[in-house]
């Protein structure tokens, strides 16, 4: 197969980074991104893009750690290059604080972020309702800049992008050799995955340029994440809710909770409210599948279900998915393929 | 009791506020006036980035370390107050970088979370093999000085836009105590060969992705002669110039190039930052801060001067501790004049 035609469905952080990885690992592939939404209207655009991993209950920890490490290393290099501002990637330091000491004081990612250590008593005084905390430095991917930068890198490789709503993967079998499913929440409809469920998140984006640190409550529900131009204030976690409409009561509640972590936010201006549906799953689905219909085969690589942790592991899962695409190509070319996990 | 403060930078305004807060209730006749030829935004304090950080070594001057600590603790106490934003006060973390191991600074336990840099962090800064990370405070002069001015005006303190030529000029008008907070120009009022300009130049850029201060140190070339990057609330300051004895307040193209090149080497993403301004100023450098009383005889009257100048590149860092010390000196003057705990009497 001289030039395998690969379709990537989805143009959020997962779709774009997976497409980019495929162009890197398989330069002879022709890659096309198909999505009904592009930045600034993807779920990724709502997220703050902080590299603080979410723990998937059913993915082995070593695999999550590998994904995070690969992502962190990749972004770390960009953050210190002249491309950093265009790519929207920057370092940010701050604190994760707990009202009661967590069972696990050292998360699996503590040696990957920078300078991880417990907070001192003097530092904790800033958070009178919290007993314990961790200080560290990590990375943030601001969107839309990061997605736009990925799109630009993709275009430079010759990859194409089209606005198109794909309702069935089989639609693509005549035009493409391999389909990569990065449809996020869309996979619920697209491949009928009942294990995928939305966790609705509402956030505020505010102008508060004096806030230079992130603050996250260990319960994951309240956070202050300073980006390049705006600070993301969050949040909410409503399992099973599909509503994309902002809720005013939730807005008030988020603002109050964030102000109690960072009182100076009372002076925040130009507050915008956004809602996204985290495409949640007990484990991220990074998996090969061969669909079969009336004797016709369609190789599919899935890469979806990243829930609250998409940015933290995106590059790691993208490169794993790209590797699986490589396996699909080998299989199509008739070489023996190794069974992959 | 007429008190005149000369100078409306961070030292003059904070000393005035400290004295008024402590004594206006005890001395009903207290009249406070501020005289200056430059007010915000045209003072030296307005040009400073506003980072709280003392020099690397206090040269055994424990008094100054104490004043630095008092200032930090005072500001930290205001961090969660509604006034913080108006004051230009916020927390900031960052890096101090060295080419060789150095002893910990006098202020390591004053700031928050002081620690050494890890090897991975040092990878960010090729050429530097050692460093510190800590959380400190920013106090932006552009906001703090107007805030101080408003507090003073609310208290009825009067402001006079004029250049005072001598202490006598004020005493002749009936001023009882002069607070000399004239910074770089103190030498015009009373010669002081120990006071010398430490000329600095900075470039202001838009680089809102920079969330940390980065201060490099070259132990051979001395403080602030090595690139530094300090992100503020509206723009980021790039600097790294300290020229002892240079009185020029003109921006130098050579210094601009040196700052730009060295800061972009230090932080490559800055290459895409947009320059929005530049500024030069004179740090009022002195081997130690002059904070002391001086009695001046005028005929058969005794007038008092409290000197509070020579804060070099750490004025914002030390200002409140010095203001409190100046207030204590004022208190002792009041004691001597038996102005405290006594009804308003005939004027001196």
Boltz contact constraints between the chains, C-beta under 6 A:
constraints:
  - contact:
      token1: [A, 80]
      token2: [B, 124]
      max_distance: 6.0
  - contact:
      token1: [A, 81]
      token2: [B, 268]
      max_distance: 6.0
  - contact:
      token1: [A, 82]
      token2: [B, 268]
      max_distance: 6.0
  - contact:
      token1: [A, 82]
      token2: [B, 271]
      max_distance: 6.0
  - contact:
      token1: [A, 84]
      token2: [B, 269]
      max_distance: 6.0
  - contact:
      token1: [A, 85]
      token2: [B, 209]
      max_distance: 6.0
  - contact:
      token1: [A, 85]
      token2: [B, 269]
      max_distance: 6.0
  - contact:
      token1: [A, 85]
      token2: [B, 272]
      max_distance: 6.0
  - contact:
      token1: [A, 90]
      token2: [B, 209]
      max_distance: 6.0
  - contact:
      token1: [A, 92]
      token2: [B, 211]
      max_distance: 6.0
  - contact:
      token1: [A, 93]
      token2: [B, 93]
      max_distance: 6.0
  - contact:
      token1: [A, 114]
      token2: [B, 120]
      max_distance: 6.0
  - contact:
      token1: [A, 114]
      token2: [B, 121]
      max_distance: 6.0
  - contact:
      token1: [A, 115]
      token2: [B, 118]
      max_distance: 6.0
  - contact:
      token1: [A, 115]
      token2: [B, 133]
      max_distance: 6.0
  - contact:
      token1: [A, 122]
      token2: [B, 112]
      max_distance: 6.0
  - contact:
      token1: [A, 123]
      token2: [B, 112]
      max_distance: 6.0
  - contact:
      token1: [A, 123]
      token2: [B, 113]
      max_distance: 6.0
  - contact:
      token1: [A, 135]
      token2: [B, 113]
      max_distance: 6.0
  - contact:
      token1: [A, 209]
      token2: [B, 233]
      max_distance: 6.0
  - contact:
      token1: [A, 210]
      token2: [B, 90]
      max_distance: 6.0
  - contact:
      token1: [A, 210]
      token2: [B, 233]
      max_distance: 6.0
  - contact:
      token1: [A, 212]
      token2: [B, 92]
      max_distance: 6.0
  - contact:
      token1: [A, 212]
      token2: [B, 211]
      max_distance: 6.0
  - contact:
      token1: [A, 228]
      token2: [B, 208]
      max_distance: 6.0
  - contact:
      token1: [A, 228]
      token2: [B, 209]
      max_distance: 6.0
  - contact:
      token1: [A, 229]
      token2: [B, 208]
      max_distance: 6.0
  - contact:
      token1: [A, 263]
      token2: [B, 80]
      max_distance: 6.0
  - contact:
      token1: [A, 264]
      token2: [B, 84]
      max_distance: 6.0
  - contact:
      token1: [A, 264]
      token2: [B, 85]
      max_distance: 6.0
  - contact:
      token1: [A, 267]
      token2: [B, 85]
      max_distance: 6.0
